[in-house]
Amino acid sequence: MGTAGQPAGGDIVDVIEQWKSAGETADAALAAEVLADDAVLISPLTDGFAFRGREQIRELLVSAFEVLDGIRFDGEVRGDDEVVLFATTTVRGRTLNECQRLRLDDSGLIRELTLYMRPLPAVTAFTRALGPVIARAQGHAGTARVLTAAGALLDGVASSGDRTFMPMAAPGRSG
């Protein structure tokens, strides 16, 4: 990859391998090189907005890489203009599983990313960590404080529910 938006040889393999390498090395600039100018990232955390354009997505990745500890890609499914990647990472000591649906444009660049995550306690831990980082990066210190408090509430509810209530519905549980 020499210039932004120009995949090496225009090969889907090169684009996807670069995307994975960028994730595993927490290199937002390298990831941005394989995004189309008008790429869209559809958040797993909200339907309220999407991240649009190479620069917005790069900025999001900078923040995400700050709170995630070691992304490891461990599976993929490829189609003609679509790739699904599976990854595992850690956030605040919790294992987070992620699925990334990447749709490619005619030149082979990533035009749309849809992210899916599990389990809920890890997702809320990610939300709790990421929201304030994004707000601070945008210069919104007050919003970062509000998001810290709101994230703690969501994370606490999800974590206690996972420990206390979900085991009540476990297969083979008596009583």
N, C-alpha and C positions, 0 to 999 in steps of 0.2 A: 504494500500500500504506500504509494507515494503522496498522492494528493487526496484530500477529503472527497468522498463520494466516488472514487475510482477503484473498484475492486481489482485486485491483481488478476489479470487475465479474464475478468468478468465471470469467473467460475463460481458457482454456488458453493462448492466445497471450500474455496478460499474465503469467501464471505463468512460462512458459518464457522469455519475454523478460527478466523480472526475474532469473530464475535465471542466465541467460547474462550479463547485465549485472553481477551480483554476482561471478561468476567472473572476468570480464575486469577488474573494478576491485578485486578481492581484498577484497570486503566480506562477511565472514561473517554479520554481522547482517542484511544485506539478503537474503542467500541463505536464512537461517533463516526469514524471514517467509513463504516459500512452501512450507515443509515442514509436513506434518501433524504433530500432537503426537506421534503414535506412529510416525513415519517410521523406516525402517531403511536404513542404508547398508551394503551388502555389499562388503567390501574386496576389491580385486584382489590384495592382498598375502598374505592368510591366510584359511584356512577356520576358524581357531581361535576367532574371535569376530566379531561385527558391531557397528556403532555404532547404538544404539537411542535414539530420541527426539530431538526438535528440539535440545535443549541439548547432548547428546553430539555430535551431528553438527556443530553450530555450533562447538564447541570443536575438533573435528577440522579443520574448515575454516580456523579461525584458524591452526593449526599448518601445514596444507598450504600456505596462502597465504604463509606465512613462508619456505618453501623453494622454491616454484615462482616462476619468473620470466616473467610475462606470458602468461596464458592467452588463447588466441584461438580462438573457436568458428568452424569452417569448414564445417559441414554438419549437416544434420538430416533425420530422417524422422519424420513424425507419423502417429499412429493415433488411434483414438477416446479411449483412456485411457492411451496410452503414447507416449512420445517418445524417440527415440534421437538423441543429440547427439555430434558429433565435434569434438575440440579438439586443439590443439597447444600445447605449452608447452616451457619449458626448465628443466632441473634440473641444477645443477653443470656447466653448459656443454653438456649433452646434450639433443637434441631428444626429447621424450616425446610420443607420440601416445596419445590417450585416447578411449574410447568410453563414453558414459554412457547407460545404459538407465534412463529415468525412468518409473515407473508412478504414475498419479494416482488419488486417491481420488474418491469421489462428489462432493465439493465442489470438485474441481479442483486440490487441493494435492498435492504430491509425497509419496507414501506409501512408495515404495521406490526406492532408487538402487543399481544394480549397475554397478560400474566395471570396465573392461577397459583394459589398457595394453600398449604395446610401444615400442620393442624392449627386449630383456632388459637390456642394459647401462644404459639409461635408467631402467628399472624398479628395478634394484638401486641405482642412484644415488639414486633417490627414497626407497627404503626406508632407505638409509644416512643420508640427511638427515632424514627425517621421524621415525623412531623415537626418537632422542634428544630431539628438540623436544617430542614428545608426553610422554615420560617426565619431562622437566624441568617442563613445564606442570602435571603431576600431582604435582610435588614429589618425584620419585624420581631424585635426582642419581646414585646408584649404578647404578641401572638404565640411566640415560642413558649412562654410561661403558661398560657392558657392550654396549649396543646399538650404540654407536659402533664398538667393536672388531669385533663380529659383522658389522655392516654393511660395514666395510672389507674383511673377508674375502670376503663374498658379492660385493661390487662388484668386487673385484680379480679373482676367478675369472671372473665374467661378462664383464668388459672384456677380459681376456687371451684368453678363449675366442673372443670376437667378432673380435678382431684377428688371432689366430693360427690357430685351428682351423676356424672357420666358412668362411674363404676356401678351405679345402681341398675343400669340397663345392660351390663356386660353379659355376653352369652354364658350360660352355665351357672349364673349366680343363683344361689338358693335364697329363699326368703322374700 
